[in-house]
Amino acid sequence: MLARVSFTQRHEELERRVRDATDQFLVGDGPALADQLAEALFVVSADVSRLRRVAVEHSPEAAEVTSIDDALSACVSLARRLSIATRSHSDPDGYTDAARIARDLGRHLAPSMPEGATLSIVCPPTPVLARMPSSELRRTLAILVRRLVVGLLASSGELVLEVVEERPRAARHPTVKVLVGHRGLGHAQAASAADAVRSDVNARGGSVEPRPRAGGGTAVVVSLPSAY
């Protein structure tokens, strides 16, 4: 029983550290912050709406809850408009340096890795331009690592975050690949993480799939069109 409680506490602590690290990774990125604001307001608005439905009709409390509900609905609408506006003014060409984003994520995430696990960042020294705005790539990678790192509590070894640009001769367009993998990562967990970001990646003409790693385990591979 004590061992189970200890594991649960360690899991919760790791989850908190990883979320704090990825929150810091997203700080300063306008569209991502606007999205987070809209999501948080929506959750609160949904709770108030449920409270409104159970409030005694025509009571002073019901009137106050109704006012709060209406105000929150307006705030959600404004936050969504803010998200659209900030996104339209950022990354107008729709491309970002995936290597720079990966290194920035590594800088924030490395101190939060579970005991016995390390983080390895493998990127070219030169820019690797992928067709996805910076805010969306940051959000995609934050979601992936939040889902993957917490599952490595009982695993040791390196979590590898790698950025490569593939230029196959037979293909007309090169591809930027961002890989997040670990020898202790199972296919089911990797598939679940891939599912969480697939719609955003597909919307940019890319794909995301779990794949076996040469050194064992699984990697989530995000493939995006290159700028070149």
Secondary structure, 3 states (H helix, E strand, C coil): CHHHHHHHHHHHHHHHHHHHHHHHHHCCCHHHHHHHHHHHHHHHHHHHHHHHHHCCCCCHHHHHHHHHHHHHHHHHHHHHHHHHHHHHHCCCCCCEEHHHHHHHHHHHHHHHCCCCEEEEEECCCCCCEECCCHHHHHHHHHHHHHHHHHHHCCCCEEEEEEEEEECCCCCCCCEEEEEEEECCCCHHHHHHHHHHHHHHHHHCCCEEEEEECCCCCEEEEEEEEECC
